[in-house]
């Protein structure tokens, strides 16, 4: 499962080997200054829309990039876990949706690290 890390002034999404294959992507890095908001989505599948490049089995797994009109989202969602949603500005992606067993705690940890 993908891990969200703060390394210095970068937000890093570390993907597992399987997620790299499913999502046709490598790890993602963004400046922390590009993070506009962090929140939790209890049902992340409702947050996903557009045309997919990657793997998607409804309500089972969604890993890859979803593109809609003027919007591009990277998704790594597994099973029925809640997800951390990270909104970005000034980046090639507008949003990240990453599932987590502890989404509420993860969102708080990320928010606190960004405020420090």
Secondary structure as the mmCIF struct_conf table of DSSP 4:
data_model
#
loop_
_struct_conf.conf_type_id
_struct_conf.id
_struct_conf.beg_label_comp_id
_struct_conf.beg_label_asym_id
_struct_conf.beg_label_seq_id
_struct_conf.end_label_comp_id
_struct_conf.end_label_asym_id
_struct_conf.end_label_seq_id
STRN STRN1 UNK A 3 UNK A 7
TURN_TY1_P TURN_TY1_P1 UNK A 8 UNK A 9
STRN STRN2 UNK A 10 UNK A 14
HELX_LH_PP_P HELX_LH_PP_P1 UNK A 15 UNK A 16
HELX_RH_AL_P HELX_RH_AL_P1 UNK A 17 UNK A 23
TURN_TY1_P TURN_TY1_P2 UNK A 24 UNK A 24
STRN STRN3 UNK A 28 UNK A 31
HELX_RH_3T_P HELX_RH_3T_P1 UNK A 32 UNK A 34
STRN STRN4 UNK A 35 UNK A 41
BEND BEND1 UNK A 42 UNK A 43
HELX_RH_3T_P HELX_RH_3T_P2 UNK A 44 UNK A 47
BEND BEND2 UNK A 50 UNK A 50
STRN STRN5 UNK A 51 UNK A 57
TURN_TY1_P TURN_TY1_P3 UNK A 58 UNK A 60
STRN STRN6 UNK A 61 UNK A 68
TURN_TY1_P TURN_TY1_P4 UNK A 69 UNK A 70
STRN STRN7 UNK A 71 UNK A 78
TURN_TY1_P TURN_TY1_P5 UNK A 79 UNK A 80
STRN STRN8 UNK A 83 UNK A 88
BEND BEND3 UNK A 89 UNK A 92
BEND BEND4 UNK A 94 UNK A 94
STRN STRN9 UNK A 95 UNK A 99
TURN_TY1_P TURN_TY1_P6 UNK A 101 UNK A 102
HELX_RH_AL_P HELX_RH_AL_P2 UNK A 103 UNK A 115
#
